[in-house]
Amino acid sequence: MDVGYTADQLRAAAVDAVRAPSLHNTQPWRLRLRDGGIEVLADPARRLPATDPSGWGVRIACGAALFNLRMALAAAGTPAQVRLRPDPAEPDLLARLVPDVPRRPTPAEQSLHAAIPRRFSNRLPFWPDPVPADVRWRLGEAARAEQCWLELVIGVSAVTAFGEIARSAHRVLERDPAYLAEREAWLRREPAPDGVPVRAGGPQGEPQDVLPTRGFGGRDRAPGRDFEPEPLVGVLGTAGNTAVDQVIAGQAMQRLLLTATDAGLSVSMLSQPIEVPTAREQLRLSLGRIGTPQMVLRIGYGQPGRPTPRRSVDEVLDLPVVQA
Ligand SMILES: Cc1cc2nc3c(=O)[nH]c(=O)nc-3n(C[C@H](O)[C@H](O)[C@H](O)COP(=O)(O)O)c2cc1C
């Protein structure tokens, strides 16, 4: 009987884990094998001090990596039991996975796992076609399956009101030189294993845009290349706002992103209204929801694109030294 995961199992699953999204593609995670358990740790050296002072973004990204790990292990027939923040003495240790009873993967696990390498942030304008009701329902189910809620902002006036909150948060951030310096520092004009490649950065924002764009050095837009007039905006939220809630939100976000990818949808993330506390509170009040908004997603039918680079798996693994 297996007592724990092996280094080979971790190495194989880690390839999927590191495909998770992260703020400015900082990839702020480490994966450790300890006593047969796979552990997901925050990497504090990769936190963005100005953009992410509380570590919220690190925990969302690590939660997303954790979800990918869960799907990879399940797809391999070795599903995990997960404990979040198992050791209060080690706050960077966000999750510990130990083997559950081996079984065949469910069809949902198989399709979510298959979507991992196809997912990427699509910052280009989407087609105006609406997302059908049954697909919207699937997205809500993805959030609920991970103990979160998803509020879809529907209709011109609701989207316009949300856009005002998001753009005012964007303006607050753009006035902060430390925030701007971090964005510039993680923008990649040459091939690199982390950071946001200019080609993935999307077009520059323009005054008529309903939603703000983060401005990763993209090109000016040709006339008429506007964003979709009525974007589908989803706000993902949790009941509380502890470190554990944020790891839960990261898992729900990734389930939602993979569900969307599986349904042929594109998604981009916009977290300015989450990063500015007053905007986050305004957003919470505008939704009338109990709990805390953790991430905002723009969802629609996009043009094809390709995934962004990652560091090699060896850089994030921490394996026990094998005695000769
Ligand atoms: C917590 C968090 C916040 C993010 N906020 C934004 C954002 O405001 N604007 C944006 O364009 N992308 C945002 N992203 C997307 C990341 O930039 C993206 O995941 C990263 O560059 C890797 O690219 P990929 O998603 O294509 O794999 C965010 C991602 C995370 C996890």
The ligand as an SDF file (V2000), in Angstrom:
LIG
                    3D

 31 33  0  0  0  0  0  0  0  0999 V2000
   -4.1860   37.7180   -8.5010 C   0  0  0  0  0  0  0  0  0  0  0  0
   -4.0760   38.0210   -9.9650 C   0  0  0  0  0  0  0  0  0  0  0  0
   -4.3870   39.3050  -10.4420 C   0  0  0  0  0  0  0  0  0  0  0  0
   -4.2890   39.6070  -11.8070 C   0  0  0  0  0  0  0  0  0  0  0  0
   -4.6290   40.8640  -12.2540 N   0  0  0  0  0  0  0  0  0  0  0  0
   -4.5570   41.1500  -13.5710 C   0  0  0  0  0  0  0  0  0  0  0  0
   -4.9460   42.4400  -14.0620 C   0  0  0  0  0  0  0  0  0  0  0  0
   -5.4030   43.2990  -13.3060 O   0  0  0  0  0  0  0  0  0  0  0  0
   -4.8320   42.6900  -15.3930 N   0  0  0  0  0  0  0  0  0  0  0  0
   -4.3620   41.7340  -16.2660 C   0  0  0  0  0  0  0  0  0  0  0  0
   -4.2900   42.0090  -17.4570 O   0  0  0  0  0  0  0  0  0  0  0  0
   -3.9960   40.4960  -15.8300 N   0  0  0  0  0  0  0  0  0  0  0  0
   -4.0910   40.1870  -14.5160 C   0  0  0  0  0  0  0  0  0  0  0  0
   -3.7430   38.9450  -14.0510 N   0  0  0  0  0  0  0  0  0  0  0  0
   -3.2650   37.9390  -15.0330 C   0  0  0  0  0  0  0  0  0  0  0  0
   -1.7500   37.7440  -14.9890 C   0  0  0  0  0  0  0  0  0  0  0  0
   -1.0650   38.8660  -15.4960 O   0  0  0  0  0  0  0  0  0  0  0  0
   -1.4140   36.4820  -15.8110 C   0  0  0  0  0  0  0  0  0  0  0  0
   -1.9990   35.3870  -15.1810 O   0  0  0  0  0  0  0  0  0  0  0  0
    0.0650   36.2220  -15.9580 C   0  0  0  0  0  0  0  0  0  0  0  0
    0.6700   37.2430  -16.6860 O   0  0  0  0  0  0  0  0  0  0  0  0
    0.3390   34.8710  -16.6240 C   0  0  0  0  0  0  0  0  0  0  0  0
   -0.2580   34.8180  -17.8860 O   0  0  0  0  0  0  0  0  0  0  0  0
   -1.3710   33.7330  -18.2540 P   0  0  0  0  0  0  0  0  0  0  0  0
   -2.6050   34.0220  -17.4390 O   0  0  0  0  0  0  0  0  0  0  0  0
   -1.6090   33.9560  -19.7230 O   0  0  0  0  0  0  0  0  0  0  0  0
   -0.8570   32.3670  -17.9570 O   0  0  0  0  0  0  0  0  0  0  0  0
   -3.8620   38.6030  -12.7180 C   0  0  0  0  0  0  0  0  0  0  0  0
   -3.5760   37.3140  -12.2330 C   0  0  0  0  0  0  0  0  0  0  0  0
   -3.6960   37.0130  -10.8870 C   0  0  0  0  0  0  0  0  0  0  0  0
   -3.4360   35.6100  -10.4060 C   0  0  0  0  0  0  0  0  0  0  0  0
  1  2  1  0
  2  3  1  0
  2 30  2  0
  3  4  2  0
  4  5  1  0
  4 28  1  0
  5  6  2  0
  6  7  1  0
  6 13  1  0
  7  8  2  0
  7  9  1  0
  9 10  1  0
 10 11  2  0
 10 12  1  0
 12 13  2  0
 13 14  1  0
 14 15  1  0
 14 28  1  0
 15 16  1  0
 16 17  1  0
 16 18  1  0
 18 19  1  0
 18 20  1  0
 20 21  1  0
 20 22  1  0
 22 23  1  0
 23 24  1  0
 24 25  2  0
 24 26  1  0
 24 27  1  0
 28 29  2  0
 29 30  1  0
 30 31  1  0
M  END
$$$$
